[in-house]
Amino acid sequence: MDSLGSTAIEKLKNAIGATMETKWGVYYLHFDNHIGKGTIEVLNFDRGLGCMHWKAIFYKETCISMSFVSVSPLEFIYLVDGSLHFNRGKRNSQTVRSRQNLIVSYKTHEEYCYAFPQDEYIELHVIQILPNLKFGISLNKVMCIDQEVKKRFLENKVPLFVHFGSIDLFILEKIKEKNACCLEGNLYGIYMEGITMEILSLQLSEYEKFHYRQKLPQNLNAQDIEKIRAVYDYIESNLHKSIVIRDLVYHSGLESKKIQSAFKHFYDKTVNSYITEKRMKLAVQLLEKNEYSISQICDMIGYESKSYFSKKFQEYYAIKPSKYVLAKKTGS
């Protein structure tokens, strides 16, 4: 594989025996054969920026090899689920953990390999940047990212850079938000470019925190952070229920003080504020579909009282849910 151009996509397609379809500028590689089963989405933004999203399971240990001839891209890799090994030539492999941030600046004419384990579901998000990147979004925040990327990595004289970062739940949140996109046509591409830049920003932020040794709260250790994943997963799967702190303690094995401390560190919110935010975002998605009544949505996001839901929604979005629906219908 080379960079994420059509030639590289074709090579990847042939290597895994995939079929390919395109929609709104996205390449979808689907495979279901003796190698494994899954889908790889590839999207290029034509400005030196592209992204891939893997969702797959391999029936035997599988290595995807890469070498770069003319350019050496920079990749921001985030393992949403599963595990994999990163190999450089014949050197010892390094393991990438679930929810870990990885940044790699490659060297030309050298082989690299991502080894996927047997019978393990993998979800992998990759952002690739070429040295001539020219971002088309002219927001100040993005321009800062542009300069930071160039300064830290693309103009670095060291031919290979590898950052095995920390477990980061901010990045996970943003990737899940990206996956939930229901826009179509040109709006889809615009949204995808914007949110890809946000994910890139979070991955750079994790690198900065790691680089400057920003410490966890004193009452948390690395094992505790692993357990916070169980808290996150429980909340994601149970927004339709009443969620109290003792449920999170039970499912994670952590004390309530540690859970609150972790949420303050990762999200700058209390657990209750975080849950409310997740419910409000889900409520908007359900209202956008225009398939459910407000009473039904209350049940789907864990509120027994329609009036209480309306109050929380208005506090969060400065509009009542009924007026939000009306505004969407009238286009106002």
N, C-alpha and C positions, 0 to 999 in steps of 0.2 A: 504494500500500500504506500502511495505517496500522499500528497495533500488531498483535500476533500473535493477535487475536481471530478469531472465525468470519467476520466481514465481510472482513477482510484476507486470510484464507486463500482465501475464495471469489474475491476479486479476482485473487489470484495464480494460482489455478487457471484462471480464464477467460483471463488474459493469455497464458499459455503453452499453453493448450489441453490441460490435463491432466485425467486421470480421478482420482477420489479414493476412498480407502478409509480406514477407521479401525480401529484395533486397540489395545486396552489404553490408550485415551486418546490415541493418536498418530494424527495425520493423515498419510497417505502420498499425495503428489501424484505421479503417474506420467505422463510424456509421452514420446511417440515420434512425431514429426511433422516438418513442414518446418522448424520452429524449431530442433529438436534432440532429444536423448534423455537421459532421466535421471529421478531421483527426489529429491523434497524431503520430508524428514520434519519435521513441526511438532509440538511438544509444549508445552502450557501447564500450569503448576502451580497456577494460580488464586490466586496470592499476589503478583501483579505480576512474576512471573518466567516466562519462556518461552525455548524454544530452537528453532533450525532447523538442519538439516543438509542441505546440497546435495551431490549427486553427479550431475554433468551434463556434457554437451558440447553446444555450440550451433553450428549449421551456418553462421551468420553472426554478425557482431558484434551483441550483444543488450544493450539497456539495460533494467534493472529500476528504474523510477522510484518514489520514495516522497515523501509529504508527510504531515505530522502536524498535525491540526487542533486537537484538544482537549488532548492531552498530548504532551510531547516526551520520548520514551524514551531510555535510554542503551543502546548496543549494544557488546558485547564480541565482536569478530570475529576469527576465526583462519582463515587460508587454509592448509589442509592441503596442497593441491596446485594447481598452475596459477598464473595471474596474473589480476588484474582492475584496473580503474580506478575510483577514487572521484571523482565529480563533484558539486560544489555549485553549483547554478544554472548560470550561464554562465561561472563561473570555471574556471581551468585544472584539468584532471584530475590526480590523483596516483595513481601506480602502487602497488599492494599486491603484495608478493612472496610466493612460496611459503614457508610456515612463519613468516610475519610476524604479529605481534600488532597489532590495530587497535582503538582505543576511540573511539567517536563519541557525543557528546551533542548531539542535534539541536535545531534551532530550529523552532518551530511556523510553519506557513504558508509554508514555504520548500521548494523541490523539491531532492531529492537523487537521485543515480543511481549504480547500480553497473553498469559496462559490462563485459560478459563477452566475451573475444576469440573470434574465429572458430576452430572446429576445434581447440580446446584443452580437454582434460579439466580440470574444476574440481571440487575438493572444498572446501567452505566450511562452517565451523561458526560459528553466531551465537547468542549469549545476549542476550536483550533484558530490560531491567529498566524498570518503570514507576516514576514518582516516589513512589507510595504503597506501595512494596514492603514486604511483611511475611512474612519467611521463616518457614516452619512447622517447620523443624528447629531445635531449641533447644540445639544444641551450642555451646560457648563459641567455638569457632573460627568457626562460621558467624555468630554474633552480632557478632564482630569484623569480619567481612566486611561485615555489614549497616551498621555504623557507618562503616566506611571508605568504602563506596560513597556513602553520604549526604554525608559530609564532603567527599570529593574531587570528586564530580560532581553528584549530585542536588540539593545545596543551593548549588551554585556559581552565582553571579549572572551569569556569562558565558553568553550564550545558546547559543553553539556551542563545543564542545570537540572537538578531533580529536587523537588520539595515534597517530602512526605509529611503532610500536615496533620492537624488535629481532627477529631470528629467534630463536625459542625452542623447543628440542626437548623440554623438560619438558611443555609444553602438548600437543605432538604425541603424546607417549607416553600422556597421560591420555585424549585423544580416541580413540586407537586402542583403549585399554582399554574405553572406553564403547561403541565399535562392536562389540566382541567379546562384549557381554552376551548371555547365553542364558537369562536368567530369563523367567518368564511371569506374566501376570495382575497382581495388585496388587503383587507383589514387583518387577516390572519398573518400575512407576512410582516406587516408593520408591527403588530403586537409581538410576534416572535422575536424580531430584532431587538425591540425595546427590552423585553424580559430577559433575553440572552445577555444583554449588557448589564442588567441588574444582577444576574447570577455571577457574571464575570467580576463585578464590583465586590460581591460578597466573598468570592474566592480570593481576590486580592486582599481584602480586609482580613481574612483568616491568616494569610501569609504574613501580613504586617503584625498581627497579634502574636503569631508564633515566633517571628523574627525578633521582636522586641520582648519576648518572654513574658507576655501578659499572663498573669497567674490566675488559676481558678480560685474561687473563695476557699478559705482555709478549711472549711468543714467538708469539702468535696475532694475526691480523688478520681483517678482515671476510671476505676471500676464503677464508681457511682455514676459517672457520665454515661457509661455503657447502659446502666439500668434506666437512665432517663429516657432512653429509646423506648423502653416498655411503657413508660408514662405517655410519651408522645403517641405511640401506636394505640394505646387504650383510648385516649381522647379522640383520635381520628375515627376510631371504629364505633364510638358510643355517643356521638353528639346527639343522637335521638333520645338518649336517656338522661336522667338526673345523674350528674357526676359530682361526687363529694370527695374531699381529700383522702378519706379513709379507703376509698376504692383504689386510689392511686398508690397509697401505701401498700395495700394488699397485693396489687399486681406488679409492683416494682421491687418490693422488699426494702424500700428506703424510708427513713423517717420523714415526717411531714416537713420538718425544718430544712432538711436537705433538698427536698423537692422544690420548696419555695425558693431556696437559695439558688438552685440551678436555673429556675425559670427567670429569676431576676438577672442572673448572669447572662443567659443566652438570649432572652427576649425582652429584658427590661420591663417585665410585667409580673404581676402576681398570677398564680395559677387561675384564679377566677376570671381575671381580666383577659387572660389568654383564651380561656374557653369561650367567653362571651364574644371575643373577636372572631374566633373560628365559626361560631354559630351565625354571627352576622354576615360573614362572607358567604357561608353556605346559603343563608336566606336569600341573599341577592342572586346567587346562581339559580336558585329554584324559582324566584320571582321572574327572572329573565326568561325562563322556559315557558312561562305563561300556561302551565299545565295543571297547576295546583291552586286550590283556594288558600287564603291566608290561614284558615283554621287547620288545613292539612299541613301546611308548612310549619306551623307551631308544633304539631306532633312530630314532624320529621327532624326538628332541631332541638327537641327536648324541653319545650315550654308548654305547660299545662294551661296557662292563661293567655288568651288572645290579647287582652289589654296590656298585660305585662310585656309580651313580645313587642307590641306596637310601641310601648314606652322605650324599651331598650333600643329598638331599631331607630327611633327618632333621635335618641341621645347619640347614637353612633353616626347616623347619616344626615341628621337635621331635616328629616322628612318622614312622614308616616308611611308604612308599607302600602297602604291603600292608595295614597297619593303617588307613590313611586310607580305603582302599576299603571295608574291613569296617565302619568307623565310619559311612560314608555309607549303606551298605546297612541297617544296624541302626538308623540314626537317632540314634546316641549321640554 
